[in-house]
Amino acid sequence: MSLNAHAATNIGGGVIANQTWTVSGSPYIIAGDIIIPAASTLTIEPGVQVLFASTDAMGGGDDANRVELVVHGTLAVTGDASAPVVFSPEFSTSPGAWYGIVVADSTSVAVSIQHAEIHYARFGITHKAPITNTLVQDTVITHSQTAGFYVSAGTPP
């Protein structure tokens, strides 16, 4: 689960619009909920590690106590077999240490997660979008507290 760190990028939370996260900025340490708004894209390149705090500095979202990655726009996770993108808690190895990735209830949401690992979330991925372009491929979700992939709306493949 651990990757070699190059640098640390601290993100307090809030809106993440049109960014690319690279291995040179990894690990990305997330202190509060982050939101990808409609018409914006977050691209995460191979080998990036995204670490989530055990408490939510933003105190909002679906769970005011756990950090969430909420997608209203586009999330493109482009890991590869030799360098997956890893989502995990910063320090904890307890299931439910962070909330997970939320595919929000928006008609403009698009999510592609390829060659990733999602560890110790409450829900690895929560799918709430009635209409979406969602692809999750070659991805491992482990140690989820409630569910690895939870669908409350829509019909993801």
C-alpha positions as CSV (number, residue, x, y, z in Angstrom):
1,M,0.0,0.0,0.0
2,S,2.9,2.4,0.6
3,L,4.6,4.2,-2.2
4,N,7.8,6.2,-2.2
5,A,7.0,9.8,-1.5
6,H,8.5,12.6,-3.5
7,A,6.9,15.6,-1.7
8,A,3.8,16.3,0.3
9,T,1.0,18.4,-0.9
10,N,-1.4,19.5,1.8
11,I,-5.0,20.2,0.9
12,G,-7.2,21.7,3.6
13,G,-10.5,20.9,1.7
14,G,-12.9,22.8,-0.5
15,V,-13.3,23.1,-4.2
16,I,-10.7,21.4,-6.5
17,A,-11.2,22.7,-10.0
18,N,-9.2,21.7,-13.1
19,Q,-6.2,20.2,-11.4
20,T,-3.8,17.4,-12.2
21,W,-2.2,15.6,-9.3
22,T,1.3,14.1,-10.1
23,V,3.6,11.7,-8.5
24,S,6.1,14.6,-7.9
25,G,3.5,16.2,-5.6
26,S,2.6,13.0,-3.9
27,P,1.4,12.2,-1.3
28,Y,-1.6,14.5,-1.3
29,I,-2.8,14.9,2.2
30,I,-6.5,15.8,2.5
31,A,-7.7,17.4,5.7
32,G,-11.3,18.2,4.8
33,D,-13.9,17.3,2.2
34,I,-12.9,18.1,-1.4
35,I,-15.4,18.8,-4.1
36,I,-14.9,18.6,-7.8
37,P,-17.6,21.0,-9.2
38,A,-19.5,20.5,-12.4
39,A,-17.6,21.4,-15.5
40,S,-14.3,20.9,-13.7
41,T,-11.8,18.0,-13.8
42,L,-9.4,16.4,-11.3
43,T,-6.9,14.1,-13.0
44,I,-4.8,11.8,-10.8
45,E,-1.8,10.3,-12.5
46,P,-0.1,6.9,-12.0
47,G,1.7,6.3,-8.7
48,V,0.0,9.1,-6.8
49,Q,-0.9,8.5,-3.1
50,V,-3.9,10.3,-1.7
51,L,-4.1,10.3,2.1
52,F,-7.1,11.3,4.1
53,A,-7.2,12.7,7.6
54,S,-9.1,10.8,10.3
55,T,-11.3,13.8,11.0
56,D,-13.1,16.2,8.7
57,A,-11.8,19.8,9.0
58,M,-14.7,21.0,6.8
59,G,-17.4,19.3,9.0
60,G,-19.8,18.9,6.2
61,G,-20.9,16.5,3.4
62,D,-22.6,13.2,3.9
63,D,-20.6,12.6,7.1
64,A,-19.4,15.6,9.1
65,N,-16.8,13.5,10.9
66,R,-15.1,11.8,7.9
67,V,-13.3,13.3,4.9
68,E,-15.0,12.8,1.5
69,L,-14.0,13.2,-2.1
70,V,-17.2,14.4,-3.8
71,V,-17.5,14.5,-7.6
72,H,-20.0,16.8,-9.4
73,G,-17.7,17.2,-12.4
74,T,-15.0,14.8,-13.7
75,L,-12.6,12.5,-11.8
76,A,-10.0,10.8,-14.0
77,V,-7.9,8.4,-12.0
78,T,-5.3,7.0,-14.4
79,G,-3.1,4.5,-12.5
80,D,-1.5,1.6,-14.3
81,A,-0.7,-1.9,-13.2
82,S,2.8,-1.1,-12.0
83,A,1.9,2.3,-10.4
84,P,-1.7,2.3,-9.1
85,V,-3.3,5.4,-7.5
86,V,-3.7,4.7,-3.8
87,F,-6.5,6.3,-1.7
88,S,-6.1,5.5,2.0
89,P,-6.1,7.1,5.5
90,E,-3.1,9.2,6.5
91,F,-2.4,7.2,9.7
92,S,-5.2,4.8,10.5
93,T,-5.7,1.2,9.5
94,S,-9.3,1.1,10.9
95,P,-12.2,0.5,8.4
96,G,-14.2,3.7,8.1
97,A,-11.2,6.0,8.8
98,W,-12.4,8.2,5.9
99,Y,-15.7,8.4,4.1
100,G,-14.7,7.5,0.5
101,I,-15.3,8.7,-3.1
102,V,-18.9,10.1,-3.7
103,V,-20.2,10.2,-7.2
104,A,-22.7,13.0,-6.5
105,D,-26.2,13.4,-7.7
106,S,-25.4,15.4,-10.8
107,T,-26.2,14.9,-14.4
108,S,-22.8,16.2,-15.5
109,V,-20.7,13.8,-13.4
110,A,-18.1,11.5,-15.1
111,V,-15.8,9.2,-13.2
112,S,-13.1,6.9,-14.5
113,I,-11.0,5.0,-11.9
114,Q,-8.5,2.7,-13.4
115,H,-5.7,0.8,-11.6
116,A,-6.4,2.2,-8.2
117,E,-6.5,0.9,-4.6
118,I,-9.1,2.3,-2.1
119,H,-8.4,1.3,1.5
120,Y,-10.2,1.7,4.9
121,A,-13.1,3.9,3.8
122,R,-16.6,3.8,5.2
123,F,-17.8,3.3,1.6
124,G,-15.0,2.9,-1.0
125,I,-17.3,4.4,-3.7
126,T,-20.8,5.7,-3.2
127,H,-22.7,6.1,-6.5
128,K,-25.6,8.7,-6.1
129,A,-25.8,10.0,-9.7
130,P,-29.0,9.0,-11.6
131,I,-27.2,9.6,-15.0
132,T,-23.5,9.3,-15.3
133,N,-20.5,8.0,-17.2
134,T,-18.8,5.8,-14.5
135,L,-16.0,3.4,-15.1
136,V,-14.2,1.5,-12.4
137,Q,-11.7,-0.9,-13.8
138,D,-8.7,-2.9,-12.3
139,T,-9.4,-1.4,-8.9
140,V,-9.1,-3.0,-5.5
141,I,-11.3,-1.8,-2.6
142,T,-10.3,-3.3,0.8
143,H,-11.2,-2.9,4.5
144,S,-14.4,-0.9,3.9
145,Q,-16.5,-0.4,7.0
146,T,-19.9,-0.6,5.3
147,A,-19.5,-1.3,1.6
148,G,-16.9,-1.3,-1.1
149,F,-19.2,0.0,-3.8
150,Y,-22.6,1.3,-2.8
151,V,-25.2,2.3,-5.4
152,S,-28.1,4.5,-4.2
153,A,-29.0,5.8,-7.7
154,G,-28.3,5.1,-11.3
155,T,-26.9,1.9,-12.9
156,P,-23.1,2.0,-13.1
157,P,-21.5,-0.7,-15.1
